[in-house]
Amino acid sequence: MRLPALPPSAAYIRLANPQRRNALSLAVLQDLKSQLVKALTSQSSGQLRILPPFRPSILSELESAATLKSESEHWEKYGWLVDSSEWRKERAGLPDVLVLRSEGPVFSSGHDLKELSQLSHNDVKLLFKLCAEVMSLIRRSPALVVCPIQGLATAAGFQLAMTTDFPIALANTQFSLPGAKLGLPCTSPSTAVSRRLLPGQAYRLLASTQPVDAASIPGAVDVVHIPDGEPSIEKTTAAFESRVESVIKGLAQMAPQPQAAGKWAYWTQLGIRGPLEGASSIGLDSFEGDGYEDAASWAGRAMALHAKSADAKEGISAFLGKRGPSWISKL
């Protein structure tokens, strides 16, 4: 399959197992991991540069790196993420946008059940560990990951799609968590699905194994609606590819360092929950409440960190000067 050309700052991650419905076998997962590691490893320092864990406490370390620069004990670890010039140096030659694509009528059917049935228990544990590592690399990738979903995505294939930053699918594309039919509930896939869909909806998919189309989960997927009438496959494909191209071009034009920092901050603040006031009076030592005020306060600090970036200063200057920006992290 000849894939569309990408902007210079974008690159493909290929899921190439169409003869097995793009099943996530050990070999396929190892190949995906290898591609991701290559795309995320600095050609300057040789370090794997991925986002920090999504923990609010790490913001203090990022603030230290941004303020004290090389005098901070956290500069070597996080300088590339908070400083536009350091980003350019550390990520020179690496893509700012990754595009995860497969080929054939099925995006991915999940794990290869035939292979799974033949593996030892230790190899099964290795398989699922490797799968988790691939998902983590995608989720913590500083380069945003676009995922055109051209066909059915089930089980770990559904997980893979929902782990990316920008999944795109036609309205009638099907998704499912069918494992319970086999006595193997899709617990691992549900980690990504439940973070993209409403929890109750995700659980119904897990328990019922019934499929859902992209049109039913518009908050989780960028839905490309099929033109009215009975459009040809060519017109439907053209509409899909046009949207994919538009998204990739739009993201490739953004400043990559602030995008990466913003991705980390978004998912971190989403996980912030605060203690319930007066929990002890109702017999609870602690209780996870809404946490909005804590999240808003933390996000204010993150915004101040964003504002220190040379790219942020350039963007504001360009806006006020009515000109296009020249991103420091892309020069």
PyMOL commands that set and color helices and strands:
alter all, ss='L'
color gray80, all
select helices_A, chain A and resi 18-20+26-40+56-71+75-82+84-90+113-118+121-139+156-163+179-182+187-196+199-208+214-216+233-252+256-270+279-282+292-308+310-320+328-330
alter helices_A, ss='H'
color red, helices_A
select strands_A, chain A and resi 10-15+97-102+106-108+144-149+152-154+166-170+174-176+212-213+222-224
alter strands_A, ss='S'
color yellow, strands_A
deselect
rebuild
show_as cartoon
